[in-house]
Every structure is written in structure tokens, then in C-alpha cells.
Amino acid sequence: MNTCAVLHTKQKQYDQTEIFFDEALEARQRKLGQDHPAYFESMHELAVLYREQGLYDKAEPLLIEAVEGRRLKLGDSHPHTKESLNNLIELYEARGKPEKAEEWRAKLPQAEAVEE
């Protein structure tokens, strides 16, 4: 994650952080394409920022796309794939949607599942 973005996030300067993440996402899309792992990393970071702000409707589709993209490019057991999947599960738990959390939790390898 960009050092400036981390600093802005810690200081709860979400607008500035969102700008950094949006710019990173656009740059990676332009330079690397929409199927590159770095593109999915930027998407994941932006989604987590939205989740931290309680903007679940904005975070959910980005996390789903990050999970699916990382699964396709990196595999189910890759740490980045698991990271996105765990964040998606946490989003559904925060939204009070345990059935959706369970649906996605089932896609984690058994030993890696998030504890409730």
C-alpha cells in the first residue's frame, strides 16, 4: 500500500486515501490490464477502505471482483486470495448477512476459515 495512503487512512483522511487508491487502480488498469494481480490488489485496497467507512454497497462488488480475479490469477490457496475472501466474509458479517458470510466461507480451505 502506498505510504501516503497508509498515513491518510490512519489519520482518517479517507477522501485523500480514496484519491490515492482510485489513481492506483486506474494506473494499473491502464498499464497492466484488468486481469493483472496488481490491479486486483488496488481493487482490494479500495474496497477495504470503503468497508472501513461503512460504505458496504461500494465495497461489496469490488471485493467480489478482487476475490474472483485473485482466485483466477493466483489460485484459491494464495495468501492474497485468502485476504480478499476473508475481507468479504467480514463485510457480510458486519452487514448482518451471516448466510452470505457462510456461502463465501465455504470457499476457503477448511483450515483457513475465519472463526465466528
C-alpha angles and dihedrals in degrees: 000000000000112000092229091050091052091050093048091048092051089049089048091241091146097165092060092044091051090053091053093048094045090051092048091049092050093045093049091047091051097044103032107020134240095286099056119111091233090058090054089048091057090046090051092050093050091048092051090051090053091047091052088055092049092249092138096159090059095041099047101067092043092051092047091051091046091051094048094044093048091046090053097044103031105022133244097283098049113117092235091053091050090047093056092043092051091049091051090050090050090050091055091046090051090049092052094247103130093163091060091045089053092047091057094037087061088064092061119091105261096248091050099051117129113250117239 
